[in-house]
Amino acid sequence: MAPWYLLFATKNPTEASIIKGMLEENQIRVMLLNKQDSSMLYGDIEIYVPVHFKEIARGLLDKGLLN
């Protein structure tokens, strides 16, 4: 398995889901790691992509966040 690159971290589950969907629509595998405490809701949801897709994913993310 290829190494993974931490692309983005957020506290907002909806934002994480939207980013995941956008990346998957562009044929980029995504792994979400939810580090939030379920009762207190602190911590982040981390979004990882395979390291060989990091530049493409970063470009898509930057373009998406500007809109």
Phi and psi in degrees as GROMACS dihedral restraints (atoms count N, CA, C in turn):
[ dihedral_restraints ]
;  ai    aj    ak    al  type     phi  dphi    fc
    3     4     5     6     1   -70.6    20    10
    4     5     6     7     1   150.5    20    10
    6     7     8     9     1   -65.2    20    10
    7     8     9    10     1   154.0    20    10
    9    10    11    12     1  -107.1    20    10
   10    11    12    13     1   149.4    20    10
   12    13    14    15     1  -116.4    20    10
   13    14    15    16     1   129.3    20    10
   15    16    17    18     1   -74.4    20    10
   16    17    18    19     1   107.6    20    10
   18    19    20    21     1   -86.4    20    10
   19    20    21    22     1   -39.7    20    10
   21    22    23    24     1  -161.3    20    10
   22    23    24    25     1   150.7    20    10
   24    25    26    27     1  -134.6    20    10
   25    26    27    28     1   140.5    20    10
   27    28    29    30     1  -147.5    20    10
   28    29    30    31     1   158.6    20    10
   30    31    32    33     1   -95.2    20    10
   31    32    33    34     1    -8.9    20    10
   33    34    35    36     1   -98.4    20    10
   34    35    36    37     1   110.1    20    10
   36    37    38    39     1   -61.4    20    10
   37    38    39    40     1   -32.8    20    10
   39    40    41    42     1   -66.7    20    10
   40    41    42    43     1   -43.0    20    10
   42    43    44    45     1   -61.7    20    10
   43    44    45    46     1   -42.9    20    10
   45    46    47    48     1   -61.2    20    10
   46    47    48    49     1   -41.7    20    10
   48    49    50    51     1   -65.9    20    10
   49    50    51    52     1   -41.1    20    10
   51    52    53    54     1   -63.9    20    10
   52    53    54    55     1   -45.7    20    10
   54    55    56    57     1   -63.2    20    10
   55    56    57    58     1   -43.3    20    10
   57    58    59    60     1   -58.0    20    10
   58    59    60    61     1   -47.3    20    10
   60    61    62    63     1   -61.9    20    10
   61    62    63    64     1   -41.9    20    10
   63    64    65    66     1   -62.6    20    10
   64    65    66    67     1   -41.9    20    10
   66    67    68    69     1   -68.1    20    10
   67    68    69    70     1   -42.9    20    10
   69    70    71    72     1   -65.1    20    10
   70    71    72    73     1   -33.8    20    10
   72    73    74    75     1   -62.4    20    10
   73    74    75    76     1   -23.8    20    10
   75    76    77    78     1  -101.5    20    10
   76    77    78    79     1    23.7    20    10
   78    79    80    81     1    57.7    20    10
   79    80    81    82     1    37.4    20    10
   81    82    83    84     1  -111.4    20    10
   82    83    84    85     1   122.3    20    10
   84    85    86    87     1   -65.5    20    10
   85    86    87    88     1   144.2    20    10
   87    88    89    90     1  -133.7    20    10
   88    89    90    91     1   141.0    20    10
   90    91    92    93     1  -125.4    20    10
   91    92    93    94     1   125.0    20    10
   93    94    95    96     1  -100.1    20    10
   94    95    96    97     1   133.9    20    10
   96    97    98    99     1  -120.4    20    10
   97    98    99   100     1   107.2    20    10
   99   100   101   102     1   -88.7    20    10
  100   101   102   103     1   109.5    20    10
  102   103   104   105     1  -104.0    20    10
  103   104   105   106     1    15.8    20    10
  105   106   107   108     1   -78.3    20    10
  106   107   108   109     1   140.9    20    10
  108   109   110   111     1   -74.3    20    10
  109   110   111   112     1   129.2    20    10
  111   112   113   114     1   -68.8    20    10
  112   113   114   115     1   -25.8    20    10
  114   115   116   117     1   -96.2    20    10
  115   116   117   118     1   -32.5    20    10
  117   118   119   120     1  -101.2    20    10
  118   119   120   121     1   -15.8    20    10
  120   121   122   123     1    56.0    20    10
  121   122   123   124     1    41.2    20    10
  123   124   125   126     1  -111.5    20    10
  124   125   126   127     1   159.6    20    10
  126   127   128   129     1   104.4    20    10
  127   128   129   130     1   174.6    20    10
  129   130   131   132     1  -116.5    20    10
  130   131   132   133     1   161.3    20    10
  132   133   134   135     1  -105.3    20    10
  133   134   135   136     1   119.0    20    10
  135   136   137   138     1   -98.9    20    10
  136   137   138   139     1   139.1    20    10
  138   139   140   141     1  -113.0    20    10
  139   140   141   142     1   119.4    20    10
  141   142   143   144     1  -114.5    20    10
  142   143   144   145     1   146.3    20    10
  144   145   146   147     1  -131.0    20    10
  145   146   147   148     1   156.9    20    10
  147   148   149   150     1   -56.5    20    10
  148   149   150   151     1   139.6    20    10
  150   151   152   153     1   -58.0    20    10
  151   152   153   154     1   -31.5    20    10
  153   154   155   156     1   -73.9    20    10
  154   155   156   157     1    -7.7    20    10
  156   157   158   159     1  -105.8    20    10
  157   158   159   160     1     5.9    20    10
  159   160   161   162     1   -62.0    20    10
  160   161   162   163     1   -39.0    20    10
  162   163   164   165     1   -69.4    20    10
  163   164   165   166     1   -42.7    20    10
  165   166   167   168     1   -64.4    20    10
  166   167   168   169     1   -46.1    20    10
  168   169   170   171     1   -63.5    20    10
  169   170   171   172     1   -41.5    20    10
  171   172   173   174     1   -62.0    20    10
  172   173   174   175     1   -42.4    20    10
  174   175   176   177     1   -62.2    20    10
  175   176   177   178     1   -44.1    20    10
  177   178   179   180     1   -63.5    20    10
  178   179   180   181     1   -42.4    20    10
  180   181   182   183     1   -64.8    20    10
  181   182   183   184     1   -46.5    20    10
  183   184   185   186     1   -60.3    20    10
  184   185   186   187     1   -42.5    20    10
  186   187   188   189     1   -64.8    20    10
  187   188   189   190     1   -42.6    20    10
  189   190   191   192     1   -66.6    20    10
  190   191   192   193     1   -38.0    20    10
  192   193   194   195     1   -74.1    20    10
  193   194   195   196     1   -20.7    20    10
  195   196   197   198     1   -77.8    20    10
  196   197   198   199     1   -22.9    20    10
